[in-house]
Amino acid sequence: MSEKLFKNNSTYRFPEVEHSYAKPAEMDPERQKENIKDTIEGIINFTGTFGVNSDITSLHTQKTRQLFLEVEKNFWMVMILNIPTVTKVKDGASTVEYLEDDIQDKVYESVLRQTYLMYRLFWNTFQHTLDKDGLDALKTRLEQFYSAYLKTLKLAHADILNIFCGIQYLPLDKLTFLKVQCLINSLECDFPKILQTAFLYNDHLIWSGVEPSDMQILYQYLVGTLLPANLEVELQGGSMPRNSLSPFGALKHGRFITGPTNLKNAKTIGKALSASLCLFVNADTELTLDFFKDFDNYINSKLTSLVSEIAEYCSKQVSTPSNVVENAPKFIYFNKFNMAYKSTVHLDNKQSGNVAISSEQLKIIADLNSHTPTISESTETMVKTLNDYWVVAKTSNYREFYVVEQLKNAHLIDISKDIKSLCESELKGIFFQPL
């Protein structure tokens, strides 16, 4: 699969960024790229005359899928995806078949939207940069950012989780959670420069003072980019040295991932064992090495002690192979209110393709999501596949629940009972309006 990303404005022209996941047989010449840009602008202007309600449109051709998103007034982002192919031989002749169903619009529309939100997380809006620094600065910043960011996308494994762009929370017992909250409150009280704090353990969010809509994209950056990159550096022996010359040499288990090396960074992240503490300050606030030294002396023992308690609690909650039922139903749950999701379908949160169901079943889940009129209403949809798998979508009160299980010779009433039982066992305290 290959992908091109364009930025378009009716007044200005921006450079395109291309990233190939499978090298095309021929690279388009520069003239053809200009033709593509002209075609895109023509399509945007043409469809605009119809007053389309959606802010995203797509264009389907035999060989490509083009997705259009107006991210700001008069600023469009366009993603062009090559349709995957398979070669079939019949009667000695080879024919190329385009797998159009492999590209699901809503999944990749969500990916496109996230590429914009990720840019805005670091650089504010396109218009802000244009007004403050000028057109050349905006072009340069766009090219530098997306040339690096597109390489981190895993388009081949994009699925329903890209639509949710959700957050994995870590449920704790009341006492441990109160200890986390107490630490955060005392920290923000004793260090007034800190405006908000987020606390994660093993890539799961425990506490955040950031609005869920903002934390949503920040979480994707932390879990998808920053923390894995930091882990790779640690494994290569590149972590911060613990020598007497270091101002943080006294640290035993914790260290700063960002902060001391860039005192102008409005986002500071510290890591202790498997926990990550994210601190947010005003962009105009001046941070000094003395601030980080004082913060380290204050937090080090408290944080490592708390993380040990969290680790002990989590170790008691881990399911062992003996109490995991073979062929148990796999499910995905999403709560629109707090962006929380839980999945037994995905075996990790790295978007690595490590899933417990087939790609076809994952596509069915995304299709069910696309055809659900509104998640505020109570609905239940059941699909039976040719190999006796059932895929069920249940929505209510802005919550979504998708289940995949295999039951031969089962009837709808049997599946409905299983889903009800699964909701009661896995979603304790979650409200689902009875149908």
C-alpha positions as CSV (number, residue, x, y, z in Angstrom):
1,M,0.0,0.0,0.0
2,S,1.3,3.5,-0.8
3,E,0.0,6.8,0.3
4,K,0.4,10.4,-0.6
5,L,-0.6,13.4,1.5
6,F,-1.3,16.8,0.1
7,K,-2.1,20.1,1.7
8,N,-4.2,22.5,-0.4
9,N,-5.3,26.1,-0.1
10,S,-7.2,28.0,-2.7
11,T,-4.6,30.8,-2.4
12,Y,-1.4,29.0,-1.7
13,R,0.3,25.8,-2.9
14,F,2.0,23.5,-0.5
15,P,4.5,20.7,-1.1
16,E,3.1,17.1,-1.0
17,V,4.7,14.4,1.1
18,E,4.8,10.9,-0.3
19,H,5.4,7.7,1.7
20,S,5.5,4.3,0.0
21,Y,4.8,1.2,2.0
22,A,5.3,-0.9,-1.1
23,K,7.4,0.8,-3.8
24,P,5.4,1.4,-6.9
25,A,6.7,0.1,-10.2
26,E,7.1,3.7,-11.4
27,M,7.3,7.0,-9.6
28,D,5.1,9.7,-10.9
29,P,7.0,12.5,-12.6
30,E,6.7,16.0,-11.2
31,R,4.4,17.1,-14.0
32,Q,2.0,14.3,-13.1
33,K,2.1,15.4,-9.4
34,E,1.1,18.9,-10.5
35,N,-1.8,17.4,-12.5
36,I,-2.9,15.5,-9.4
37,K,-2.9,18.7,-7.4
38,D,-5.0,20.5,-10.1
39,T,-7.4,17.6,-10.2
40,I,-7.8,17.6,-6.4
41,E,-8.5,21.4,-6.3
42,G,-11.0,20.9,-9.1
43,I,-12.8,18.1,-7.2
44,I,-12.9,20.2,-4.0
45,N,-14.3,23.2,-5.8
46,F,-16.8,21.1,-7.8
47,T,-18.2,19.2,-4.8
48,G,-18.4,22.4,-2.8
49,T,-21.1,23.7,-5.1
50,F,-23.4,20.9,-3.9
51,G,-23.2,22.0,-0.2
52,V,-22.1,18.6,1.1
53,N,-23.0,18.3,4.8
54,S,-20.0,16.2,5.8
55,D,-16.6,17.8,6.2
56,I,-15.0,14.7,4.7
57,T,-15.5,13.4,1.2
58,S,-13.9,10.6,-0.7
59,L,-13.4,9.7,-4.3
60,H,-13.3,6.1,-5.5
61,T,-11.5,5.0,-8.6
62,Q,-10.4,1.6,-9.7
63,K,-6.8,2.1,-8.6
64,T,-6.9,4.7,-5.8
65,R,-9.0,6.0,-3.0
66,Q,-8.8,9.8,-2.4
67,L,-9.9,11.2,0.9
68,F,-10.6,15.0,1.4
69,L,-10.7,16.8,4.8
70,E,-11.1,20.5,5.3
71,V,-9.1,20.9,8.5
72,E,-9.5,24.6,8.7
73,K,-11.3,27.2,6.7
74,N,-9.8,27.1,3.2
75,F,-7.2,24.5,4.3
76,W,-7.7,21.0,2.9
77,M,-5.7,17.8,3.5
78,V,-5.9,15.0,1.0
79,M,-4.8,11.5,1.3
80,I,-4.4,9.2,-1.8
81,L,-4.2,5.5,-1.2
82,N,-3.4,2.9,-3.8
83,I,-5.9,0.1,-3.8
84,P,-4.2,-3.3,-2.9
85,T,-4.2,-5.8,-5.7
86,V,-4.0,-9.6,-6.1
87,T,-2.9,-11.4,-9.3
88,K,-5.1,-14.3,-10.4
89,V,-4.4,-16.9,-13.1
90,K,-7.3,-18.4,-15.1
91,D,-6.9,-20.4,-18.2
92,G,-3.2,-19.5,-18.4
93,A,-3.9,-15.8,-18.3
94,S,-3.0,-13.5,-15.4
95,T,-5.4,-10.8,-14.3
96,V,-5.0,-8.2,-11.7
97,E,-7.9,-7.8,-9.2
98,Y,-8.2,-4.6,-7.2
99,L,-9.3,-5.3,-3.6
100,E,-11.5,-2.2,-3.1
101,D,-13.1,-3.5,0.1
102,D,-9.7,-3.5,1.8
103,I,-9.8,0.3,2.0
104,Q,-12.6,1.4,4.4
105,D,-13.3,5.1,4.1
106,K,-14.2,5.7,7.8
107,V,-11.0,4.1,9.0
108,Y,-8.7,6.1,6.8
109,E,-10.7,9.3,7.2
110,S,-9.9,8.9,10.9
111,V,-6.2,8.4,10.1
112,L,-6.2,11.6,8.0
113,R,-7.9,13.6,10.7
114,Q,-5.3,12.4,13.2
115,T,-2.5,13.5,11.0
116,Y,-3.8,17.0,11.2
117,L,-4.5,16.9,15.0
118,M,-1.0,15.6,15.6
119,Y,0.5,18.5,13.7
120,R,-1.7,21.0,15.7
121,L,-0.6,19.4,18.9
122,F,2.9,20.7,18.3
123,W,2.5,23.7,16.1
124,N,-1.0,25.1,16.5
125,T,-3.2,25.7,13.5
126,F,-2.0,26.3,9.9
127,Q,-3.6,29.7,10.0
128,H,-1.7,30.6,13.2
129,T,1.6,29.7,11.7
130,L,0.7,31.6,8.5
131,D,-0.2,34.7,10.3
132,K,2.7,34.6,12.8
133,D,5.6,33.4,10.7
134,G,4.5,33.6,7.0
135,L,3.9,31.3,4.1
136,D,7.5,30.0,3.7
137,A,7.7,29.1,7.4
138,L,4.4,27.2,7.1
139,K,5.6,25.3,4.0
140,T,8.9,24.3,5.6
141,R,7.2,23.3,8.9
142,L,4.7,21.1,7.1
143,E,7.2,19.3,5.0
144,Q,9.6,18.7,7.9
145,F,6.8,17.4,10.2
146,Y,5.0,15.2,7.8
147,S,8.1,13.7,6.2
148,A,8.9,12.3,9.7
149,Y,5.4,11.6,10.9
150,L,4.1,9.7,7.9
151,K,6.9,7.1,8.5
152,T,5.3,6.3,11.8
153,L,1.9,5.5,10.4
154,K,0.9,1.8,10.1
155,L,-1.7,2.0,7.4
156,A,-1.7,-1.7,6.7
157,H,-3.0,-2.3,10.3
158,A,-5.5,0.5,10.5
159,D,-8.8,-0.6,11.9
160,I,-11.7,0.3,14.2
161,L,-9.3,1.6,16.8
162,N,-8.3,4.4,14.5
163,I,-11.9,5.4,14.3
164,F,-12.2,5.5,18.1
165,C,-8.8,7.1,18.7
166,G,-9.5,6.0,22.2
167,I,-7.6,5.8,25.5
168,Q,-6.9,2.7,27.6
169,Y,-7.6,3.4,31.2
170,L,-6.2,1.3,34.1
171,P,-8.9,0.6,36.7
172,L,-7.5,0.6,40.3
173,D,-9.0,-0.2,43.7
174,K,-10.3,2.9,45.5
175,L,-7.4,3.2,47.9
176,T,-4.6,3.1,45.3
177,F,-6.5,5.5,43.0
178,L,-6.9,8.0,45.9
179,K,-3.1,7.8,46.5
180,V,-2.5,8.7,42.9
181,Q,-5.0,11.6,43.1
182,C,-3.4,12.7,46.4
183,L,0.1,12.7,44.8
184,I,-1.1,14.7,41.8
185,N,-3.0,17.3,44.0
186,S,0.0,17.9,46.3
187,L,2.3,18.1,43.3
188,E,0.3,20.8,41.6
189,C,-0.1,22.6,44.9
190,D,3.6,22.7,45.7
191,F,4.7,23.5,42.1
192,P,2.3,26.2,40.9
193,K,4.0,26.3,37.5
194,I,2.4,22.9,36.7
195,L,-1.1,23.5,35.2
196,Q,-2.1,20.0,34.5
197,T,-0.8,16.5,35.0
198,A,-1.3,13.1,33.4
199,F,-0.3,9.8,35.0
200,L,0.2,6.6,33.0
201,Y,1.2,3.1,33.9
202,N,2.2,0.5,31.3
203,D,0.7,2.8,28.6
204,H,-2.7,2.9,30.5
205,L,-4.0,6.2,31.7
206,I,-4.8,6.4,35.4
207,W,-5.3,10.2,35.9
208,S,-5.5,13.2,33.6
209,G,-6.3,16.8,34.3
210,V,-6.4,17.5,30.6
211,E,-9.7,17.7,28.7
212,P,-10.5,14.3,27.2
213,S,-10.6,15.7,23.6
214,D,-7.1,17.0,24.0
215,M,-5.9,14.0,26.0
216,Q,-7.1,11.8,23.2
217,I,-4.5,12.9,20.6
218,L,-1.8,13.4,23.3
219,Y,-2.3,9.8,24.4
220,Q,-1.8,8.6,20.8
221,Y,1.5,10.5,20.7
222,L,2.7,9.2,24.0
223,V,1.8,5.6,23.5
224,G,2.4,5.5,19.8
225,T,5.6,7.5,19.4
226,L,7.3,9.0,22.4
227,L,7.3,6.2,25.0
228,P,8.2,3.4,22.5
229,A,11.1,5.5,21.1
230,N,12.3,6.1,24.7
231,L,12.1,2.4,25.4
232,E,14.2,1.6,22.3
233,V,16.8,4.1,23.4
234,E,17.0,2.4,26.9
235,L,17.4,-1.0,25.3
236,Q,20.3,0.3,23.2
237,G,21.9,1.7,26.4
238,G,21.2,5.3,25.6
239,S,19.4,6.3,28.7
240,M,20.5,9.2,30.8
241,P,23.9,8.5,32.5
242,R,24.0,8.1,36.3
243,N,27.3,9.8,37.0
244,S,28.2,12.4,39.6
245,L,28.3,15.1,36.9
246,S,24.7,14.7,36.2
247,P,22.3,17.0,38.1
248,F,20.0,14.0,38.4
249,G,22.6,11.5,39.4
250,A,20.7,10.6,42.6
251,L,17.8,9.1,40.6
252,K,17.5,5.4,41.3
253,H,14.5,4.4,39.3
254,G,13.2,7.5,37.6
255,R,14.4,9.9,34.9
256,F,13.1,12.7,32.7
257,I,12.3,11.8,29.1
258,T,11.8,15.4,28.1
259,G,12.5,18.6,30.1
260,P,16.1,19.3,31.2
261,T,17.5,19.1,27.7
262,N,14.9,21.6,26.4
263,L,13.9,24.1,29.1
264,K,11.5,25.8,26.7
265,N,9.4,22.7,26.3
266,A,5.9,23.2,27.7
267,K,5.5,19.5,28.1
268,T,7.7,17.6,30.6
269,I,7.6,13.8,30.9
270,G,9.2,11.8,33.7
271,K,9.4,8.0,33.8
272,A,9.8,5.8,36.8
273,L,9.7,2.0,36.4
274,S,6.6,1.4,34.2
275,A,4.9,4.7,35.1
276,S,5.0,8.0,33.1
277,L,4.2,11.4,34.7
278,C,3.4,14.1,32.2
279,L,3.5,17.7,33.4
280,F,2.0,20.6,31.5
281,V,3.1,24.2,32.0
282,N,2.2,27.5,30.3
283,A,4.3,28.0,27.1
284,D,5.5,31.3,28.5
285,T,6.7,29.8,31.8
286,E,10.5,29.8,32.2
287,L,11.8,26.4,33.5
288,T,15.2,26.1,35.1
289,L,17.5,23.3,36.1
290,D,16.8,24.2,39.7
291,F,13.1,23.6,39.0
292,F,13.9,20.1,37.8
293,K,16.2,19.4,40.7
294,D,13.6,20.5,43.2
295,F,10.9,18.5,41.4
296,D,13.1,15.4,41.4
297,N,13.9,15.6,45.1
298,Y,10.2,16.0,45.8
299,I,8.8,13.3,43.6
300,N,11.4,10.5,43.4
301,S,10.7,8.5,46.5
302,K,6.9,9.2,46.4
303,L,6.6,8.1,42.8
304,T,8.6,4.9,43.0
305,S,6.8,3.9,46.2
306,L,3.4,4.5,44.5
307,V,4.4,2.7,41.3
308,S,5.4,-0.3,43.4
309,E,1.9,-0.4,44.9
310,I,0.3,-0.1,41.5
311,A,2.5,-2.9,40.1
312,E,1.5,-5.2,43.1
313,Y,-2.2,-4.5,42.5
314,C,-1.9,-5.2,38.8
315,S,0.0,-8.4,39.3
316,K,-3.0,-9.8,41.2
317,Q,-5.4,-8.9,38.3
318,V,-3.6,-10.7,35.6
319,S,-5.4,-13.7,34.1
320,T,-3.5,-16.9,34.0
321,P,-3.9,-19.5,31.2
322,S,-5.7,-21.8,33.5
323,N,-8.6,-19.4,34.0
324,V,-8.9,-18.2,30.4
325,V,-11.6,-20.1,28.5
326,E,-10.5,-21.4,25.1
327,N,-12.4,-19.9,22.2
328,A,-13.8,-17.3,24.5
329,P,-15.6,-14.4,22.8
330,K,-13.4,-11.4,21.8
331,F,-14.8,-7.9,22.3
332,I,-14.1,-4.2,21.8
333,Y,-15.7,-1.6,24.0
334,F,-15.7,2.2,23.5
335,N,-17.2,5.0,25.6
336,K,-17.6,8.2,23.7
337,F,-17.9,10.3,26.9
338,N,-14.4,9.7,28.2
339,M,-12.8,8.2,25.1
340,A,-12.1,4.9,27.0
341,Y,-11.7,1.7,25.1
342,K,-11.0,-1.9,26.1
343,S,-10.2,-4.7,23.6
344,T,-9.5,-8.4,23.9
345,V,-9.3,-8.4,20.1
346,H,-6.0,-6.5,20.0
347,L,-3.2,-8.3,21.9
348,D,-1.2,-5.1,22.2
349,N,-1.8,-1.4,21.7
350,K,1.0,-0.9,19.2
351,Q,-1.1,-1.3,16.1
352,S,1.2,-4.1,15.0
353,G,-1.5,-6.4,13.5
354,N,-1.3,-8.7,16.5
355,V,-5.0,-9.5,16.8
356,A,-7.0,-12.5,18.0
357,I,-9.5,-12.5,15.1
358,S,-9.3,-12.4,11.3
359,S,-8.9,-9.3,9.2
360,E,-12.3,-10.0,7.7
361,Q,-14.0,-9.9,11.1
362,L,-12.2,-6.7,11.9
363,K,-13.5,-5.2,8.7
364,I,-17.0,-6.3,9.6
365,I,-16.7,-4.5,12.9
366,A,-15.6,-1.3,11.1
367,D,-18.5,-1.6,8.7
368,L,-21.0,-2.1,11.5
369,N,-19.6,1.1,13.1
370,S,-20.0,3.0,9.8
371,H,-23.6,1.9,9.4
372,T,-24.7,2.7,12.9
373,P,-27.0,5.8,12.6
374,T,-26.2,7.2,16.1
375,I,-24.6,5.7,19.1
376,S,-26.9,7.6,21.4
377,E,-29.7,5.3,20.5
378,S,-30.0,1.7,21.6
379,T,-29.3,-0.7,18.8
380,E,-28.2,-4.3,18.3
381,T,-27.0,-5.7,15.0
382,M,-25.9,-9.3,14.5
383,V,-24.0,-10.7,11.5
384,K,-23.2,-14.4,10.8
385,T,-20.3,-15.2,8.6
386,L,-19.9,-18.2,6.3
387,N,-17.5,-19.9,8.7
388,D,-20.1,-19.8,11.6
389,Y,-18.6,-16.7,13.3
390,W,-21.0,-14.2,14.8
391,V,-20.2,-10.5,14.9
392,V,-22.4,-8.4,17.1
393,A,-22.6,-4.6,17.5
394,K,-24.4,-3.2,20.5
395,T,-24.8,0.6,21.1
396,S,-26.5,2.6,23.9
397,N,-26.0,5.9,25.6
398,Y,-22.9,6.8,23.6
399,R,-21.3,3.4,24.3
400,E,-20.3,0.8,21.7
401,F,-19.7,-2.9,22.2
402,Y,-18.6,-5.3,19.5
403,V,-18.3,-9.0,20.0
404,V,-16.9,-11.8,17.9
405,E,-17.5,-15.5,18.8
406,Q,-17.9,-18.8,17.0
407,L,-21.0,-20.9,17.8
408,K,-22.0,-23.6,15.4
409,N,-25.8,-24.2,14.9
410,A,-26.5,-21.3,17.3
411,H,-29.7,-19.2,17.0
412,L,-30.2,-15.5,17.5
413,I,-31.6,-16.0,20.9
414,D,-28.5,-18.0,22.0
415,I,-26.2,-15.2,20.8
416,S,-28.3,-12.5,22.5
417,K,-28.1,-14.4,25.8
418,D,-24.3,-14.8,25.4
419,I,-23.9,-11.0,24.8
420,K,-26.0,-10.2,27.8
421,S,-23.9,-12.5,30.0
422,L,-20.7,-11.0,28.6
423,C,-21.9,-7.4,29.3
424,E,-22.6,-8.4,32.9
425,S,-19.2,-10.1,33.4
426,E,-16.9,-7.7,31.5
427,L,-18.7,-4.3,31.7
428,K,-19.6,-4.2,35.4
429,G,-21.4,-1.0,36.2
430,I,-21.7,0.1,32.5
431,F,-25.2,1.2,31.6
432,F,-26.7,-0.4,28.5
433,Q,-30.4,0.4,27.8
434,P,-32.3,-2.8,27.5
435,L,-33.9,-3.4,24.1
